[in-house]
Amino acid sequence: MQSVPPSFHWRPRQQQRGVALFVVIVFVMLSMLLALWASRTSLFNEMLVGNDADYQRAFEAAQALLQDAELDIRGETPDGGACTAAGCRDKISGADKIPLDPQEVVPLLADLDTQTTKCRSGLCAKRTGRQDFWNYTSATTPAPTALQPGEVKLEDMTVNTVGARYGQYTGALVGNTSNPANPILADTSAPNRGGWYWIEILPYDESSKNTGIIVGGPSNLLPLNIKPNVVYRITALAFGRKPGTIAVLQQTYARQIRKN
């Protein structure tokens, strides 16, 4: 009997399609996108934290400027004593003086009114027109129209003979040069660096001094001892360490004369 050789079934060789390689590439690309997204998110968060910290430093500097302006008005040092050092306003030749007598107010305001900025030596006549002068700069587009006398650019206000630096008229020190208490206050390298303050002198009518503060009768009058009849509006501005960071604070201050 003749044997029949076994039959073999030949299958065609399957072609490699590279599916695994494609899947690996997709996962690699997704991993790269996730890493890129994570790095951008981290960078964005770091920028936010940095900007917030820069503004907080500028805000604290503006607060210190407000306090320095109050000392300037009272003619005192931080410990409450009379400011008698060479760096105090009363000792600086040519610096305008804080009015201590009613007869000194009118001539001072008339003199300040002749200035282009209505300010000198950190003292100002009452501001007219737009009150937010810090928003009017050379880069303001479009430039404001119908400007009133005294409405000038911020660059015109940040001048040593117009505004006041921290300690300029009080003799206060920021700290030593190697370790300043606040680096913003210590920076006077340029007009748009560091901090400034301006004190507006606002006279009022003696007859209206107690208007609006009567609670229940004459015995409840707020005992104000103000002489001369002026209040002061202080504007403090501090530039941050980063471009574009500005902190502005304002307060109204009434200087009361201490009774002997």
C-alpha positions in Angstrom: 0.0 0.0 0.0 1.3 3.4 -0.9 1.3 5.9 1.9 0.0 9.4 1.3 2.2 12.1 2.5 0.6 14.4 5.0 -0.7 17.7 3.6 0.6 21.0 4.9 -1.5 24.1 5.0 0.6 27.1 4.3 -0.6 30.4 5.8 0.5 33.7 4.3 2.9 35.6 6.5 1.1 38.5 8.2 2.4 42.0 7.6 3.6 44.0 10.6 1.4 47.2 11.0 3.3 49.0 13.8 0.3 49.4 16.1 2.3 49.0 19.2 4.7 51.7 18.1 1.9 54.1 17.3 0.4 53.5 20.8 3.7 54.2 22.5 4.2 57.4 20.5 0.7 58.6 21.5 1.4 57.9 25.2 4.8 59.7 25.0 3.1 62.7 23.4 0.4 62.8 26.1 3.1 62.6 28.8 4.9 65.5 27.2 1.7 67.6 27.0 0.9 66.8 30.7 4.5 67.7 31.7 4.2 71.0 29.7 0.8 71.8 31.2 2.2 71.1 34.7 5.2 73.3 34.2 3.1 76.2 32.7 0.7 75.9 35.6 3.5 76.0 38.1 5.0 79.0 36.4 1.7 80.8 36.3 1.1 80.2 40.0 4.6 81.4 40.8 3.9 84.6 38.9 0.7 85.1 40.8 2.4 84.6 44.1 5.3 86.9 43.1 3.0 89.6 41.9 0.9 89.4 45.1 4.0 89.5 47.3 5.3 92.5 45.3 2.0 94.4 45.8 2.0 93.5 49.5 5.4 95.0 49.9 4.3 98.2 48.1 1.1 98.3 50.2 3.2 98.2 53.4 5.5 100.9 52.0 2.5 103.1 51.3 1.2 102.6 54.9 4.6 103.6 56.2 4.5 106.7 54.0 1.1 107.6 55.5 2.6 107.4 59.0 5.6 109.4 58.0 3.3 112.1 56.6 1.4 112.2 59.9 4.7 112.8 61.7 5.6 115.4 59.2 2.3 117.3 59.9 2.8 117.0 63.7 6.5 117.8 63.6 7.3 114.7 65.7 9.5 111.7 65.7 8.1 108.2 65.9 8.6 108.2 69.7 6.3 111.2 70.1 9.0 113.8 70.7 9.5 117.0 68.9 11.4 116.7 65.6 14.5 118.8 66.0 17.1 117.0 63.9 18.6 118.6 60.8 16.4 116.4 58.6 13.2 117.8 60.0 11.0 120.1 58.0 11.4 123.0 60.3 15.1 122.8 60.1 15.3 122.5 56.3 16.1 125.8 54.6 13.6 126.7 51.9 11.1 123.9 52.7 7.5 125.0 53.1 6.3 124.8 56.7 3.2 123.2 58.1 0.9 126.0 59.1 0.5 126.4 62.9 -1.4 129.6 62.9 -4.6 130.7 61.0 -2.6 133.6 59.5 -0.2 131.2 57.9 -2.8 129.2 55.9 -3.9 131.8 53.4 -0.4 132.9 52.3 0.8 129.3 52.0 -2.1 128.2 49.9 -1.8 131.3 47.7 1.9 130.5 47.2 1.2 126.8 46.4 -1.5 127.8 43.9 1.1 129.5 41.8 2.9 126.2 41.2 2.2 124.2 38.1 1.5 121.1 40.2 -0.2 123.1 43.0 2.4 121.3 45.2 5.8 122.0 46.7 7.9 120.4 49.4 5.2 117.7 49.8 2.5 120.2 50.6 -0.3 120.9 48.1 -3.3 123.1 47.6 -6.6 121.3 47.3 -6.6 119.2 44.1 -9.1 120.1 41.4 -10.4 118.0 38.5 -9.6 114.3 38.4 -8.5 113.1 41.7 -6.6 109.9 40.6 -3.6 111.7 39.3 -1.5 108.5 39.6 -3.5 107.1 36.6 -2.3 110.0 34.3 1.1 109.2 32.9 3.0 109.7 29.7 1.8 106.3 28.6 -1.9 107.1 29.1 -3.7 106.6 25.9 -5.8 108.5 25.0 -4.5 111.4 27.0 -7.1 113.1 29.2 -8.8 116.2 27.8 -10.1 119.4 29.4 -7.5 119.3 32.1 -7.9 121.8 34.9 -5.0 123.8 36.5 -3.0 121.4 38.7 -3.9 118.3 36.7 -0.5 117.1 35.6 1.2 113.8 34.8 2.4 111.5 37.6 6.0 112.1 36.4 5.5 115.8 37.3 4.4 114.9 40.8 7.3 112.5 41.6 9.9 115.2 41.9 11.9 115.9 45.1 10.8 119.5 45.1 7.1 118.6 44.6 6.5 115.3 46.5 8.1 113.9 49.6 10.1 110.8 50.1 10.0 108.7 53.3 12.0 110.6 55.9 12.7 113.5 53.7 11.1 116.0 56.1 11.0 113.9 59.3 14.5 112.6 59.4 13.2 109.1 59.7 15.5 106.3 58.6 14.5 103.3 56.6 17.3 101.2 58.1 21.0 100.8 57.3 22.0 100.6 53.6 23.0 96.9 53.9 19.8 95.8 55.5 16.9 98.3 54.8 13.7 97.7 56.7 11.7 98.0 53.4 13.7 97.9 50.2 11.0 99.9 48.4 11.3 102.9 50.8 15.0 102.8 50.5 15.0 103.0 46.7 15.3 106.6 45.6 17.3 105.8 42.4 14.6 107.2 40.0 11.3 109.1 40.2 9.4 105.9 39.4 11.1 103.9 42.1 10.4 103.9 45.8 7.6 105.8 47.4 6.1 109.3 47.6 3.5 111.2 49.6 1.7 114.5 49.1 -0.2 116.5 51.8 -3.2 118.6 50.7 -4.1 121.4 53.0 -7.9 121.7 53.2 -9.2 124.7 55.2 -12.8 124.7 56.5 -15.3 127.1 58.0 -15.0 127.3 61.8 -18.8 127.6 62.1 -19.2 124.1 60.5 -16.6 122.4 62.5 -19.0 120.4 64.6 -21.7 119.9 61.9 -22.7 116.2 61.7 -21.0 115.0 64.8 -23.7 115.9 67.3 -25.0 112.7 68.9 -27.6 113.7 71.5 -26.9 117.3 72.4 -24.2 119.8 73.3 -22.7 117.5 75.9 -22.0 114.9 73.1 -20.0 117.1 70.9 -16.7 115.5 69.7 -14.0 117.5 71.5 -11.9 118.7 68.6 -8.9 120.9 69.4 -7.8 121.9 65.9 -5.8 125.0 65.2 -5.6 126.3 62.5 -8.9 125.2 60.9 -7.5 122.8 58.4 -7.5 119.1 57.7 -5.0 117.3 55.6 -5.6 114.8 52.9 -2.6 112.5 52.5 -1.9 110.6 49.4 0.8 107.9 49.6 2.1 106.1 46.6 4.6 103.2 46.5 6.1 101.6 43.4 6.6 97.9 43.5 9.9 96.1 42.6 8.2 94.8 39.5 7.2 97.1 36.6 3.5 98.1 36.8 3.0 97.5 40.5 1.7 100.6 42.3 0.0 100.8 45.7 -1.9 104.1 46.5 -3.5 104.9 49.8 -5.3 108.0 51.0 -6.5 109.3 54.3 -7.8 112.5 55.8 -6.0 113.6 58.9 -6.9 116.3 61.5 -4.1 117.5 63.6 -5.2 118.1 67.1 -3.2 120.4 69.4 -2.3 118.7 72.7 -3.5 120.6 75.7 -0.8 121.6 78.2 
